[in-house]
């Protein structure tokens, strides 16, 4: 069941949020609903991943991950170029 909610926010925040929503092809209401869902679900303790994956998370740094992604991009480019 959908219910109307009235919020009082700074006008600049509202304008920025509207631009963000438009850019992401969502309504402002959907953005607010998604925010609240994430806020609520973030506090619910449930396992999203199997224990092995949970244990391995954080083993590789974001910088290393980005380097791998760039290397993959280079490899794909070279392979396409050779075709």
N, C-alpha and C positions, 0 to 999 in steps of 0.2 A: 504494500500500500504506500503510495507516495503522499507526502505531506509537505506543505509549504513551510519554508524556514526564512525568517527575516534576519539579516545580519547587518551590523553597522561597521563599516570599514572605511579607512582612509581612501579618498577618491583616487589618488595616484595608484594605490594598490589595486583597486577595482579596475582601473584602466589597463594596468599592466597585465592583470589576470585575464581580462577580456582578450587582449592581444595574443597572449599565450594560448588561450583556448582556441581562438580562431586559427592560429598557426598550426595547432595540433588537431584540428578538425574535431573539436569537442565543444560541448556547451559548457558554460561556466558552472551550471548546476552539476554536470557530470564530473568536472574537476573537483568541486567541493565534496561531492559524494565519494569519489575515489580517495581523496585525502583522508576523510574520516574513516573509510574502510581500512586503509593502510595503517592509520593510527591505532584503530581498535585491534586489527589482526596482528600488528607488531607486538602487542602485549600478550597475545595468546601463545602459550608455549606448546608448540607442536613441531615435530620434526618434518622439515620439508624435504630433506635429503637422507639417504641411508647413512648409518653411523660411519662407514668408511669414508664417504665423501665429506661428512662433517669433520672427521679427524684430519683429512688432507687439506681442508680449506685453510688458506693463508700460507701454505708451503711455498708457493711461488709468489713473488712480489708483483704488484701491478706494473712496475717498470719492466720487469722481465717478461711479463705477459704481453706488454705492448711491443717489446722487441721481437718476440715470436710472431706477433701479428704482422709486423712490418716485414719480417723475413718471409713469411708466407705470401705476402703481397708481391714481394720481389720475385719469388719463385714462380708464382702464377703469371706474372708479367713476362718473365723470360720464356716460360713454356709456351705462352700464346704467341710471342714474338717469333719463336722458332718454327711455328706451324706454317 
